[in-house]
Amino acid sequence: MKISTKGRYGLTIMMELASKFGEGPTSLKSIAEKNQLSEHYLEQLIAPLRNAGLVKSIRGAYGGYILSREASEITAGDIIRVLEGPISPVDFTEEDDPAKRDLWLRIRDGIAEVLDSTTLENLISFEEHGAKENYMFYI
């Protein structure tokens, strides 16, 4: 399964909103500038997220978007399903070999488990473990 730019940029929008949760609305323009993305494209992505009840829009001069609930209550799976559709690595039919069908189901369930167990809070508080330290050697 390959996540398109819709899913990747949608996660970017939601992570930016999560990082500013409680600080008031964030404009798509500021998200676009910070991440070097097209504001017009982000406008197309925010509509389904709003329709799904994941974000709220605030009108006015200092308007923008806010998360509709806390970052710990919104999963990557919620966002990907809204923007990409159902999670399925392949389209399989009932005629498929039972062994292959079982494989596709296990792959689908594994992907869903990772997406559904990862919240926006997890994503914005991520710290890379085992990051290599930069050593300076003097001769």
C-alpha positions, 0 to 999 in steps of 0.5 A, a space after each residue: 500500500 502506498 500513501 499518496 501526497 493526499 495522505 502525507 500532506 494531510 498528516 502534515 496539516 494535522 500534526 501542525 494543528 496538533 502542535 498548536 492545539 490550545 493556542 488558537 486557530 492556525 492558517 493554512 498559509 502558515 502551514 504551507 509556508 513552513 512546510 513548503 507546500 501548496 496552500 491551494 492543495 492544502 485547501 483541497 485536503 482540509 475540506 474532507 478533514 473538516 467534513 469528517 469532524 477532525 478539524 473545525 474552521 474559525 472564520 475572521 481576520 485571525 481565523 484558521 483551523 483547529 483540531 476538533 478534539 485532543 491530539 491523543 484522540 485522533 489517530 493516523 488511521 482516522 486521517 488516512 482513511 478520510 483522505 485515502 479511503 479504505 486500507 487495503 494492499 490489494 483488491 481481492 475477490 472471493 475467487 482468490 486462493 485462500 492462502 493468498 486471501 489470508 495473506 492480504 487480510 493479515 497485511 491489511 490488518 497489520 497496516 491498520 493496527 499501526 495506523 490505529 495505534 499511532 495518535 497525533 500526540 505520538 507523532 508530534 512528540 516523536 523522538 528518534 531513538 538511537 540517533 547517532 551522536 556527532 563526534 569531533 576527532 582532533 588529530 
